[in-house]
Amino acid sequence: MKKSLLFTYGFLILLTLSTALISNASKISSLLVLLIIGFSIAKFLLVAFQFMELKKANPFWKFSLSLFLGLFFLAIFLLK
């Protein structure tokens, strides 16, 4: 297996464990919610670019994914 895939797996596990630890905090603030959403977006981008081969895709799809994630994060940020 390639080293980049192993690095990505490790980083995904680290982000997942971090999210689980943060979500078990006694006080959940809006900053922690945004941090969890940020971790989720990072995991989504890692999976999309590394395992779904989006890094080799047309620039339109890269831009469209980035635009969607930006709007999603903005909507959550404004609603919180």
DRENGULO-297452 format. One record per atom (N, C-alpha, C, CB): residue number from 1; x, y, z; chain. Coordinates in Angstrom, 2 decimals. Each point is the difference from the previous one (the first is absolute). Glycine has a CB too. Layout:
BEGIN
(NUM,(X,Y,Z),'A')
...
//
This chain:
BEGIN
(1,(0.85,-1.18,0.00),'A')
(1,(-0.85,1.18,0.00),'A')
(1,(0.90,1.24,0.00),'A')
(1,(-1.87,-1.24,1.23),'A')
(2,(1.44,2.26,-1.92),'A')
(2,(0.78,1.22,-0.09),'A')
(2,(0.08,0.70,1.35),'A')
(2,(-0.67,0.24,-2.40),'A')
(3,(1.77,0.49,2.60),'A')
(3,(0.15,0.75,1.25),'A')
(3,(-1.05,1.10,0.13),'A')
(3,(2.46,-0.50,-0.05),'A')
(4,(-2.83,1.10,-1.07),'A')
(4,(-0.98,1.08,0.06),'A')
(4,(-1.36,-0.52,0.47),'A')
(4,(1.21,1.20,-1.84),'A')
(5,(-1.56,-2.42,1.43),'A')
(5,(-1.26,-0.58,0.46),'A')
(5,(0.04,-0.30,1.49),'A')
(5,(-0.36,-0.97,-2.28),'A')
(6,(1.49,0.44,2.74),'A')
(6,(0.15,-0.28,1.43),'A')
(6,(-0.04,1.29,0.82),'A')
(6,(1.35,-2.04,-0.55),'A')
(7,(-0.72,3.08,0.04),'A')
(7,(-0.04,1.29,0.68),'A')
(7,(-1.43,0.53,0.07),'A')
(7,(2.34,0.49,-0.80),'A')
(8,(-3.06,-0.64,-0.30),'A')
(8,(-1.39,0.47,-0.04),'A')
(8,(-0.86,-0.80,0.97),'A')
(8,(0.29,0.70,-2.39),'A')
(9,(-0.13,-2.02,2.41),'A')
(9,(-0.75,-0.83,0.97),'A')
(9,(0.28,0.45,1.42),'A')
(9,(0.08,-1.93,-1.59),'A')
(10,(1.19,2.11,1.90),'A')
(10,(0.38,0.43,1.35),'A')
(10,(-0.59,1.35,0.37),'A')
(10,(2.10,-1.30,-0.25),'A')
(11,(-2.06,2.22,-0.70),'A')
(11,(-0.54,1.34,0.27),'A')
(11,(-1.51,-0.04,0.16),'A')
(11,(1.90,1.00,-1.28),'A')
(12,(-2.58,-1.84,0.49),'A')
(12,(-1.45,-0.15,0.14),'A')
(12,(-0.36,-0.58,1.37),'A')
(12,(-0.20,-0.31,-2.49),'A')
(13,(0.98,-0.66,2.94),'A')
(13,(-0.24,-0.58,1.33),'A')
(13,(0.25,1.04,1.08),'A')
(13,(0.64,-2.28,-0.85),'A')
(14,(0.41,3.06,0.70),'A')
(14,(0.30,1.06,0.97),'A')
(14,(-1.12,1.04,0.05),'A')
(14,(2.46,-0.36,-0.40),'A')
(15,(-2.95,0.77,-0.75),'A')
(15,(-1.10,0.96,-0.04),'A')
(15,(-1.28,-0.58,0.61),'A')
(15,(1.01,1.02,-2.05),'A')
(16,(-1.27,-2.30,1.80),'A')
(16,(-1.18,-0.63,0.56),'A')
(16,(0.09,-0.10,1.52),'A')
(16,(-0.29,-1.29,-2.12),'A')
(17,(1.44,0.90,2.63),'A')
(17,(0.18,-0.07,1.45),'A')
(17,(-0.09,1.38,0.63),'A')
(17,(1.43,-2.02,-0.29),'A')
(18,(-0.88,3.01,-0.37),'A')
(18,(-0.09,1.37,0.52),'A')
(18,(-1.45,0.47,0.06),'A')
(18,(2.28,0.49,-0.94),'A')
(19,(-3.04,-0.81,-0.10),'A')
(19,(-1.41,0.37,-0.01),'A')
(19,(-0.76,-0.69,1.13),'A')
(19,(0.13,0.34,-2.48),'A')
(20,(0.17,-1.61,2.70),'A')
(20,(-0.67,-0.74,1.07),'A')
(20,(0.34,0.58,1.37),'A')
(20,(0.04,-2.07,-1.43),'A')
(21,(1.21,2.43,1.64),'A')
(21,(0.40,0.57,1.29),'A')
(21,(-0.62,1.38,0.22),'A')
(21,(2.14,-1.27,-0.15),'A')
(22,(-2.19,2.07,-0.90),'A')
(22,(-0.58,1.33,0.12),'A')
(22,(-1.50,-0.09,0.26),'A')
(22,(1.77,0.92,-1.53),'A')
(23,(-2.44,-1.88,0.87),'A')
(23,(-1.45,-0.10,0.16),'A')
(23,(-0.39,-0.48,1.39),'A')
(23,(-0.18,-0.46,-2.43),'A')
(24,(1.09,-0.17,3.15),'A')
(24,(-0.29,-0.46,1.35),'A')
(24,(0.33,1.05,1.07),'A')
(24,(0.44,-2.31,-0.78),'A')
(25,(-0.13,3.51,0.36),'A')
(25,(0.30,1.07,0.95),'A')
(25,(-1.26,0.33,0.79),'A')
(25,(1.80,0.95,-1.52),'A')
(26,(-1.60,-0.54,2.77),'A')
(26,(-1.15,0.28,0.86),'A')
(26,(-0.77,1.24,-0.47),'A')
(26,(1.22,-1.05,1.92),'A')
(27,(-0.52,2.03,-2.42),'A')
(27,(-0.66,1.21,-0.52),'A')
(27,(0.27,0.09,-1.49),'A')
(27,(0.23,1.20,2.23),'A')
(28,(-1.29,-1.21,-2.99),'A')
(28,(0.13,0.14,-1.45),'A')
(28,(-0.31,1.45,-0.36),'A')
(28,(-0.65,-2.44,-0.40),'A')
(29,(1.66,3.14,-0.08),'A')
(29,(-0.19,1.38,-0.41),'A')
(29,(-0.10,0.07,-1.52),'A')
(29,(1.27,0.83,2.03),'A')
(30,(-1.60,0.33,-2.52),'A')
(30,(-0.12,0.15,-1.45),'A')
(30,(1.37,-0.13,-0.67),'A')
(30,(-1.99,1.49,0.32),'A')
(31,(3.05,-1.14,0.39),'A')
(31,(1.34,-0.17,-0.55),'A')
(31,(0.33,-1.48,-0.19),'A')
(31,(0.71,2.14,1.10),'A')
(32,(-1.11,-2.98,-0.15),'A')
(32,(0.25,-1.43,-0.13),'A')
(32,(-0.83,-0.60,-1.13),'A')
(32,(0.51,-0.11,2.45),'A')
(33,(-1.71,0.60,-2.64),'A')
(33,(-0.83,-0.48,-1.10),'A')
(33,(0.66,0.34,-1.33),'A')
(33,(-2.09,0.27,1.40),'A')
(34,(2.60,0.94,-1.52),'A')
(34,(0.68,0.40,-1.24),'A')
(34,(1.29,-0.79,-0.20),'A')
(34,(-0.98,2.29,0.22),'A')
(35,(1.66,-2.63,0.86),'A')
(35,(1.21,-0.82,-0.10),'A')
(35,(-0.34,-1.41,-0.49),'A')
(35,(1.06,1.34,1.86),'A')
(36,(-2.13,-1.89,-1.34),'A')
(36,(-0.43,-1.33,-0.45),'A')
(36,(-0.40,0.04,-1.47),'A')
(36,(-0.78,-0.56,2.32),'A')
(37,(0.08,1.59,-2.74),'A')
(37,(-0.37,0.13,-1.41),'A')
(37,(1.25,0.18,-0.86),'A')
(37,(-2.22,1.01,0.66),'A')
(38,(3.19,-0.26,-0.17),'A')
(38,(1.26,0.16,-0.72),'A')
(38,(0.73,-1.32,-0.17),'A')
(38,(0.16,2.31,0.88),'A')
(39,(-0.15,-3.14,0.18),'A')
(39,(0.60,-1.33,-0.11),'A')
(39,(-0.74,-0.85,-1.01),'A')
(39,(0.76,0.16,2.38),'A')
(40,(-2.08,-0.05,-2.40),'A')
(40,(-0.80,-0.78,-0.94),'A')
(40,(0.28,0.42,-1.44),'A')
(40,(-1.77,-0.26,1.75),'A')
(41,(1.91,1.55,-1.97),'A')
(41,(0.32,0.48,-1.34),'A')
(41,(1.39,-0.47,-0.42),'A')
(41,(-1.45,2.01,0.37),'A')
(42,(2.40,-1.99,0.55),'A')
(42,(1.35,-0.48,-0.30),'A')
(42,(-0.03,-1.49,-0.36),'A')
(42,(0.97,1.73,1.56),'A')
(43,(-1.74,-2.51,-0.81),'A')
(43,(-0.11,-1.43,-0.31),'A')
(43,(-0.66,-0.22,-1.36),'A')
(43,(-0.13,-0.51,2.45),'A')
(44,(-0.90,1.29,-2.75),'A')
(44,(-0.67,-0.11,-1.29),'A')
(44,(0.96,0.31,-1.14),'A')
(44,(-2.18,0.62,1.09),'A')
(45,(2.98,0.44,-0.93),'A')
(45,(0.95,0.35,-1.05),'A')
(45,(1.08,-1.05,-0.18),'A')
(45,(-0.43,2.39,0.49),'A')
(46,(0.91,-2.95,0.63),'A')
(46,(1.00,-1.06,-0.09),'A')
(46,(-0.53,-1.21,-0.75),'A')
(46,(0.99,0.79,2.15),'A')
(47,(-2.20,-1.20,-1.82),'A')
(47,(-0.59,-1.16,-0.69),'A')
(47,(-0.26,0.32,-1.46),'A')
(47,(-1.06,-0.75,2.15),'A')
(48,(0.53,1.92,-2.43),'A')
(48,(-0.33,0.36,-1.39),'A')
(48,(1.25,0.08,-0.87),'A')
(48,(-1.99,1.25,0.83),'A')
(49,(3.02,-0.61,-0.35),'A')
(49,(1.18,0.19,-0.84),'A')
(49,(0.90,-1.23,-0.03),'A')
(49,(-0.11,2.42,0.51),'A')
(50,(0.21,-3.16,0.58),'A')
(50,(0.92,-1.12,0.05),'A')
(50,(-0.63,-1.29,-0.53),'A')
(50,(1.10,1.08,1.96),'A')
(51,(-2.29,-1.40,-1.51),'A')
(51,(-0.58,-1.30,-0.33),'A')
(51,(-0.98,0.04,-1.16),'A')
(51,(0.30,-0.59,2.35),'A')
(52,(-0.89,1.73,-2.63),'A')
(52,(-0.93,0.10,-1.12),'A')
(52,(0.69,0.58,-1.23),'A')
(52,(-1.89,0.29,1.61),'A')
(53,(3.21,-0.11,-1.52),'A')
(53,(0.82,0.47,-1.13),'A')
(53,(-0.46,1.34,-0.54),'A')
(53,(0.43,-2.36,-0.57),'A')
(54,(-0.93,3.23,1.44),'A')
(54,(-0.46,1.31,-0.45),'A')
(54,(1.18,0.89,-0.38),'A')
(54,(-2.01,-0.23,1.47),'A')
(55,(3.20,-0.09,-0.98),'A')
(55,(1.17,0.82,-0.35),'A')
(55,(0.33,-0.10,-1.49),'A')
(55,(0.88,-0.33,2.32),'A')
(56,(-1.39,-0.71,-2.98),'A')
(56,(0.23,-0.16,-1.44),'A')
(56,(-1.20,0.46,-0.82),'A')
(56,(1.51,-1.91,0.49),'A')
(57,(-2.51,2.43,0.16),'A')
(57,(-1.25,0.37,-0.70),'A')
(57,(0.12,1.38,-0.65),'A')
(57,(-1.29,-1.39,1.63),'A')
(58,(0.28,1.71,-2.38),'A')
(58,(-0.12,1.30,-0.65),'A')
(58,(-0.04,1.10,1.08),'A')
(58,(-1.23,-1.05,-1.98),'A')
(59,(1.85,2.20,1.74),'A')
(59,(-0.03,1.10,0.98),'A')
(59,(-1.41,0.46,0.38),'A')
(59,(2.18,0.71,-0.92),'A')
(60,(-3.15,-0.91,0.02),'A')
(60,(-1.37,0.36,0.33),'A')
(60,(-0.49,-0.75,1.23),'A')
(60,(-0.43,0.47,-2.41),'A')
(61,(0.74,-1.76,2.50),'A')
(61,(-0.46,-0.81,1.12),'A')
(61,(0.71,0.39,1.29),'A')
(61,(-0.49,-1.87,-1.57),'A')
(62,(1.74,2.22,1.47),'A')
(62,(0.73,0.47,1.19),'A')
(62,(-0.60,1.31,0.51),'A')
(62,(2.12,-1.12,-0.83),'A')
(63,(-2.39,2.03,-0.09),'A')
(63,(-0.59,1.29,0.38),'A')
(63,(-1.40,-0.19,0.55),'A')
(63,(1.36,1.13,-1.75),'A')
(64,(-2.13,-2.00,1.11),'A')
(64,(-1.37,-0.23,0.45),'A')
(64,(-0.03,-0.62,1.40),'A')
(64,(-0.70,-0.28,-2.39),'A')
(65,(1.60,-0.63,2.68),'A')
(65,(0.08,-0.59,1.33),'A')
(65,(0.42,1.04,1.04),'A')
(65,(0.57,-2.22,-1.03),'A')
(66,(0.40,3.03,0.69),'A')
(66,(0.46,1.04,0.92),'A')
(66,(-1.11,1.03,0.26),'A')
(66,(2.35,-0.33,-0.82),'A')
(67,(-3.06,0.69,-0.22),'A')
(67,(-1.10,0.95,0.15),'A')
(67,(-1.10,-0.57,0.89),'A')
(67,(0.52,0.95,-2.27),'A')
(68,(-0.88,-2.21,2.06),'A')
(68,(-1.01,-0.64,0.82),'A')
(68,(0.41,-0.04,1.46),'A')
(68,(-0.69,-1.37,-1.98),'A')
(69,(1.92,0.96,2.24),'A')
(69,(0.47,-0.07,1.38),'A')
(69,(0.07,1.37,0.65),'A')
(69,(1.29,-2.03,-0.59),'A')
(70,(-0.88,3.03,-0.18),'A')
(70,(0.04,1.36,0.54),'A')
(70,(-1.39,0.50,0.35),'A')
(70,(2.03,0.43,-1.35),'A')
(71,(-2.99,-0.67,0.47),'A')
(71,(-1.38,0.42,0.28),'A')
(71,(-0.60,-0.78,1.17),'A')
(71,(-0.27,0.60,-2.42),'A')
(72,(0.59,-1.88,2.51),'A')
(72,(-0.48,-0.82,1.11),'A')
(72,(0.54,0.52,1.33),'A')
(72,(-0.14,-1.99,-1.54),'A')
(73,(1.44,2.26,1.59),'A')
(73,(0.61,0.50,1.23),'A')
(73,(-0.56,1.38,0.35),'A')
(73,(2.08,-1.31,-0.49),'A')
(74,(-2.26,2.15,-0.51),'A')
(74,(-0.55,1.34,0.23),'A')
(74,(-1.43,-0.07,0.53),'A')
(74,(1.46,0.89,-1.83),'A')
(75,(-2.27,-1.79,1.27),'A')
(75,(-1.37,-0.16,0.47),'A')
(75,(-0.04,-0.47,1.45),'A')
(75,(-0.72,-0.51,-2.34),'A')
(76,(1.55,-0.46,2.68),'A')
(76,(0.05,-0.49,1.38),'A')
(76,(0.50,1.10,0.93),'A')
(76,(0.40,-2.35,-0.82),'A')
(77,(0.60,3.09,0.38),'A')
(77,(0.56,1.08,0.81),'A')
(77,(-1.04,1.09,0.27),'A')
(77,(2.27,-0.49,-0.97),'A')
(78,(-3.03,0.85,-0.04),'A')
(78,(-1.00,1.04,0.16),'A')
(78,(-1.20,-0.46,0.82),'A')
(78,(0.74,0.94,-2.18),'A')
(79,(-1.07,-2.22,2.10),'A')
(79,(-1.13,-0.52,0.77),'A')
(79,(0.36,-0.23,1.47),'A')
(79,(-0.86,-1.06,-2.08),'A')
(80,(2.12,0.89,2.36),'A')
(80,(0.43,-0.27,1.37),'A')
(80,(0.12,1.27,0.71),'A')
(80,(1.18,-2.03,-0.65),'A')
//
